[in-house]
Amino acid sequence: MKMFTVRNKGITFKYSISILSVTILIFCLFLIYNYDISKKILLENVEKNAENLTVSKVNEIEGVLKAVRKIPETQKSILQNFNYRSGELFKLMKMTVETNSEVFGSCVAYEPYSFFKDSLYFAPYFYKSGDSIKYGNLGNENYQYFYWDWYQIPKELDKAFWSEPYYDEGGAGVIMCSYSVPFYYNEDGKLKGIVTVDISLKWLEKIISEIKIYETGYAFLISGNGTIITHPLEKFVLNETIFSIAEENSIPKLRDIGRDMISKNSDFVEYTSVMTKKDGWLFYAPMKSTGWSMGVFIPSDELLADLSNLNRKLLLMGILGVLLLLFLIIFISHKLTNPLKKLAKITQTIGVGNFNVEIPFLANTSKEIAQLGDSITKMQKELRNYIKNLKDTTAAKEKIESELKIAHDIQQGIIPKIFPPFPEREDIDLYAVLNPARDVGGDLYDFFFLDDYRICFTVGDVSGKGVPASLFMAITRTLLRAKTEKNISVNKIVEKINIDLCQGNENSMFVTLFLGILDAKTGIVEYCNAGHNYPYILRNDNKLECIKETHGTPIGIFENINYGIGKFQLAKNDTIILYTDGITEAMDIENNLYTDERLIKLLTDIKDHNTEKITNTIVADVKDFVGEADPSDDITILSLTYYLKK
Amino acid sequence: MEIKEQKIKDVIVLEILGRVDTTNYGKLEGVLSDYIAKNEKNIIIDCSEMDYISSSGLRVFLTGFKKINAINGNYFLCGLQDNIQEIFEISGFTSIFKIFTNQENALKGIE
């Protein structure tokens, strides 16, 4: 199954993935940073705005209330200094309600029996009802105004007083707040009565509701003890306090806020609206004159709407940008990889041996691609030349090889190859092998009868291997046949060959040579050993002897050398074994030598005098020893057994 | 095969390490003929670290000997290992070359 890995994808894919990943990462970081910073700045602004908004509204209401307060303050001094008749008082009061739009109603309530000596109640009240001004007298058995807060508290406190909002049962039947000012007799300073102006809660609500804060933001007012005075949710008004709401909804935080608000503090806090269930911020500030506090709630989603909007736009732009980048990368990559693909296809064609495929001109490509194209063209040319050279060389090599094959056949042809060589003779048996390490070699063997009884036999080894050695071997063998005369001694033959070989032998080629002549009548062997390996005699009783006598250096080195002569006697069934150092110095794969010791042991154990068997046993053992290694030298063995038959 | 070359006074001492066979005798032949071309007259070949020598290697030894001999120089071998000494004895090279037991003796031989 083919695994999905990035490695198997093309350049386009890899570049797109890496560049886009980095771009998206940078963009996201930017977006997050931007949102964070903007939010911080926005919040700072919002706090300031909320503060300004709240404080200005507080001031506005305070201003109105201050104006309202002025009215009974003024009336107080008039009422203290003049003893109005009822008609004049009514006129004044009606005018006050009429001319002051913010005033809902006004009352002048006298102490019992102080206006009319016979009347317990005297509290004329003028109030707005639609477009007209209505009159009512507040005092009666069911409404003993002396006991109402708006009357009793300023009387007891002996100073002006803003009442908590209340439902007025005596007069207009609306929810209102009253500002009550006590007035006194000038003579003794005793309380004469209380003058009040009322403001309708509806009017206050109207002012507060005019404060527009985003879509679902709102403002509310609480009294000095936490009662809700105005609130967008009408059921809260006068029915709930900020603390009862905190209790019902289990919002301890709201209780803390409430405490802080009635302590006449201002603050900006995070808050979740009970009404809208939205998260947001609450700013509150006190109204000094009434002891009330105003709260402004700003929902965060609307506050941050602009920011979210901005981020959405940025995100959209970012996505568009990334897409644009993607198209650009794909476009560039294609432009880059198309010539590469073409070149890859061409190199594939070249790879399967089609060197003549034409490489198209790669227009509008980068410098590197053009260089690659040039390189491939150059490679193609070099390959063509190389293959041509290879063909020529191979042809030349084949020619040389076939010539070497012929040379091999010629070389094998100049040594006697037919065994047994003398089938008619019962006194001598002889077998020989020459295996060159290469096609041609520098070893040689030869044997021939000088007359009816005397047989000349030789084994030689030319220094080195290959063609030079084989030529030198051919010369040596030719010289041997040429220099051998009927009654010449072995050392003289060697001396004559030596002299001829030394002529013009610049490279110091030399031949180690063992030359022997056996007289089959006597079994005596006369021999000359020119630096050649010691031969062995395997006696009839299987004892092995080594002929260690030598008579000088190999031939071909110095012209004026006199070689000596050696002699030994062969008895019936004795075998003489000649060989070259290709046997004893044969090497296995670890470059170990075959050694004389191994040859000696092999010959000792063989216990046979059949020349063919002896020769082949040695060859087989050497082959076995060499194993996988390349043949290091030519191998030559010549064995001769003397049977003493006349 | 490795050949360590040094010159002690006017004697070139070539120390052969490893095997001299048909694959590398050319290198030795090159080194020798370079010195001879520079008219060096005294050459000692230290064979104490030479493990094996083929007939091709012997031919190189011989060529060097003939050339130095022709200009009446000194061409000494020294430190032959036993198996190589034997090859030299069989081939009669012990009668051609001047062979010393070690480098020190060979240097004395030149003095």
Interface residues (C-beta under 8 A of the other chain):
Chain A: D461 V462 S463 G464 K465 N507 S508 M509 F510 T512 A530 G531 H532 N533 Y534 T550 G552 T553 P554 I557 F558 D581 E585 N591 L593 S632 D633
Chain B: R19 D21 T22 Y52 S54 S55 S56 L58 R59 L62 T63 K66 I90 S91 G92 F93 S95 I96
